[in-house]
Amino acid sequence: MADINQTVEMPTSEDDFPEADIIIEDGAFDGFEGKTINITENVESQGDVQAGIEFIYHMREHIVDVTVATAYLLVVYAIYMWIKKKLS
């Protein structure tokens, strides 16, 4: 695992960024000075095959959703074909 540590420093005055269009009210970031953000990155990544297997495994939990969506798609396509036949 790789840890990324970053310290956030706030500008001291508006003169630090004279070209900025955004004006921040005084006290808007009170309590944020000197905070450290720790981001933990998982270096060990899974392969495409493992991700595909996990996707298929988790799709078993949604078999009803997939069935309803497929039936809806077929009904809409049948209506489209029927309208196309009536218009031509």
N, C-alpha and C positions, 0 to 999 in steps of 0.2 A: 504494500500500500504506500502511496505517496501522499504526504500531507503538504498542503499549500497554506502558508500563513501570510496574511496581508494586514497591514495596519492602515486604518482609514484616517487620513488627516484632512481636516476641514480648512478651507481658505480663511485667512484672518480678516480680510476686508474685501469690499467690492472692487477695489483697485487691482486685485490679483487677476481679474478677468474683465478688462474694460469693454471687450467686444461682445460680451454675453448679453442676450436678450431677456434672460430669465432673472428676475429679482427675487431673492430669498429673504423672507422676513427675519429680523433679528430674533434669535431664540428658537427658530424652527428646528434646529438640530441639536438642541441642548441635550446632553447625556450621551451623545455619540462620539465625543472626542476621545481618542486613545483606545477605541474598541478594536479587538482583533477578530478577524473572520477566519475560521478554520474550515477549509474545504478538503474533504477526504475523497480521493479519487481511487476507484478500484482499477488497479493496473491489470489484473487478470481479467481479460475479456473472454466471453464465450464465442465460439465459432458460429458460423452461419447455420451449420447442420444442427447444432444443439439448439439454437434459437428457433429454427423451424420445427423441431420436435416438440419444444415447449409450447409453441404457438398451437400446434395441432392438439396437444394434450389439453390445453386450456380451452380450446374450441368445443371440446366435449361437454363442457359445462353450459354452453350456449347453443345446443343443438335445436332447441325449440325456437330460439330467435332466428337462427339461420333458416330453418324450415319455413317459418312465417314470411321472412323476407323473400325467399325463393318463390313461394306461392304468390305473393304480391307481385313480384316481377313478372311471373308468367301470366297473371290475370291482366296486368297493364299492357303487356305485349300483345295478348290476344285481342284486347279492346282496340289497340292501335291497328292491328292487322284488319279487324272487322271494319273500322272506320275507313281505312285506306281502300278496302275492297268496295265499300258503298260509294265512295267518292269517284272511283274510276270506272 
